[in-house]
Amino acid sequence: MLDSTLALARDDARDEPRTLTDLAALVDSLCDDIADTGADVSCTGPDSLPYNCAPGAIKRALGNIVSKAIKYG
């Protein structure tokens, strides 16, 4: 499952420009989005984590992983 999610992120990232992205803020936003669905999630980590990436692809990949973890425990 993880391999297929990472492959999907790589494919998505090919079409999306890479930008300096604050991964900590991206993960916080993802946790907020998932919490809005009623799931019990929490997020801990650094205040800032700059990384050059395709942010949409990373958010989709992490969202898929977290959603599967919530669904299947």
N, C-alpha and C positions, 0 to 999 in steps of 0.2 A: 504494500500500500504506500509506504513512504517513497519507494523508488518511483512509482507511477506519479505521485504528487510532485516530486522533484522534476521529473521529466516534463510534466505539464508546465511547471513554472519556467523551465528552460525554454520551452517552445513559446510561451507567452512573452518571455523576456526578449526574444529575438525581434519582435515587432515593436517593443516599447523602448523609448530612449532611456538610457541610464542617467540618473541624477543623484546628486548627493542628498540622501534621505536620512532623517532621524528615525532609526528603527525603533527606538524606545517609544516615540510618539506614535508610530505606525501600529505597534503592538498594543499600546494603550487604547488607540482608536478601535482596533479590532476587538479587544476585550469589551469595550463599551457597546459596540454593535451586537456582540453575542449576548451580553447581559440584557440588552433591550428585548431579546427574544424570550427572556424568562429563565435562561440558564444561569446556574450558579458558577460564575467564573471570577477569578482574581488574577491580578497581574502584578508581579514584582520585578524589579530590575533597575538598571541605572537610569538617572534622570535624562541622559542624552546618550545616543549611540549612533554617530554619523557613519553612513556607509554608502558607497556608490553602487546603486542597483536600479533595477526596474521596479519601482515601488508597487505598482498595481499587481504585477506577477507575484511578488513576494507576499503581498497581503492575501491574494487568492490562495496561494499555497499554504500559508499558515492558517488561514481560515478553514481550509479543507481538513488539515490535520486536527485542529481544535474541534471542529464539528464532529469528526469521526470519533475523537476521544470522548466527547460528551455522549454521543449516540451509543457507542459500544463499550464505554467504560474502560 
